[in-house]
Amino acid sequence: MMTVSSTTAKMFPAMITLVLGSTLVLSGCQATKEFIGKRDNGSLEYQQSKKLAPLELPVAQETAPFVPLYPTPNAGGNTLTLQNESGKQYQLPKPQRAVAVSGAE
C-alpha cells in the first residue's frame, strides 16, 4: 500500500481546480471571445492613415531614379465594413459558401 504525504494530498485538489479553471478561461468559449473582442487592439488604425509629404533631399545631392514597384492608386473611400460588433477590431469578412449545383437534365 502506498501512502501520500499530507502536503501532496492538500495540494492535489488545488492543482486540479487551477488546471480546470484555466482551461475553461483560456478555451474558446463564446463568453471569452465576446470579452476579448471588445478591447481595442489597434487593428483599425490604418484607416486613419494619411499620405506623407515626399522626401526633400539637398539640392546638390545626386539621387538614383525612383521607380515605384507597386503604385498606390487613389481608390477613394473604403466601402467595406471590416470591424466587429464593438467597432474596435478588424474582422475578416465571412467566406462565401460554395454550393455545388447539379446539372439540369
BELCORGI-V58615 format. One record per residue. N is the residue number from 1. RES is the residue in one small letter. OMEGA is omega in whole degrees, 0 to 359 (* if undefined). D_FIRST is the distance of its C-alpha to the first C-alpha in Angstrom with 2 decimals. Layout:
N_RES_OMEGA_D_FIRST / N_RES_OMEGA_D_FIRST
This chain:
1_m_182_0.00 / 2_m_179_3.80 / 3_t_180_6.61 / 4_v_180_10.03 / 5_s_183_13.16 / 6_s_178_15.70 / 7_t_179_18.32 / 8_t_179_16.53 / 9_a_179_15.68 / 10_k_183_19.39 / 11_m_184_20.80 / 12_f_178_19.16 / 13_p_179_21.46 / 14_a_179_24.38 / 15_m_178_23.93 / 16_i_178_23.72 / 17_t_179_26.82 / 18_l_181_28.61 / 19_v_180_28.04 / 20_l_178_29.08 / 21_g_179_31.98 / 22_s_176_33.33 / 23_t_179_33.08 / 24_l_182_35.12 / 25_v_185_37.66 / 26_l_178_38.15 / 27_s_183_38.37 / 28_g_180_41.79 / 29_c_186_42.06 / 30_q_181_45.63 / 31_a_179_45.37 / 32_t_180_44.36 / 33_k_179_47.20 / 34_e_180_49.72 / 35_f_181_48.73 / 36_i_182_48.84 / 37_g_182_52.01 / 38_k_179_53.99 / 39_r_180_53.89 / 40_d_181_56.75 / 41_n_176_55.64 / 42_g_184_59.22 / 43_s_179_59.34 / 44_l_183_62.66 / 45_e_182_64.50 / 46_y_182_66.21 / 47_q_178_68.46 / 48_q_182_70.23 / 49_s_180_70.98 / 50_k_178_74.61 / 51_k_181_76.56 / 52_l_176_77.18 / 53_a_180_80.61 / 54_p_179_81.35 / 55_l_176_80.98 / 56_e_180_84.18 / 57_l_175_84.76 / 58_p_186_87.50 / 59_v_186_90.87 / 60_a_184_91.45 / 61_q_178_88.09 / 62_e_179_88.00 / 63_t_175_85.16 / 64_a_179_83.99 / 65_p_181_84.76 / 66_f_176_82.03 / 67_v_181_81.16 / 68_p_178_78.46 / 69_l_182_75.98 / 70_y_181_74.84 / 71_p_178_77.52 / 72_t_181_76.47 / 73_p_174_78.61 / 74_n_186_79.57 / 75_a_181_77.81 / 76_g_183_78.32 / 77_g_178_75.80 / 78_n_180_72.37 / 79_t_180_72.42 / 80_l_173_68.75 / 81_t_185_66.16 / 82_l_179_63.29 / 83_q_181_61.30 / 84_n_185_58.49 / 85_e_181_58.91 / 86_s_178_58.72 / 87_g_185_61.32 / 88_k_183_59.42 / 89_q_175_57.81 / 90_y_178_59.07 / 91_q_178_58.00 / 92_l_174_58.72 / 93_p_179_60.81 / 94_k_180_59.00 / 95_p_177_59.66 / 96_q_182_62.18 / 97_r_178_60.83 / 98_a_180_62.23 / 99_v_179_63.01 / 100_a_180_64.21 / 101_v_179_67.62 / 102_s_182_68.44 / 103_g_179_71.88 / 104_a_181_74.73 / 105_e_*_76.14
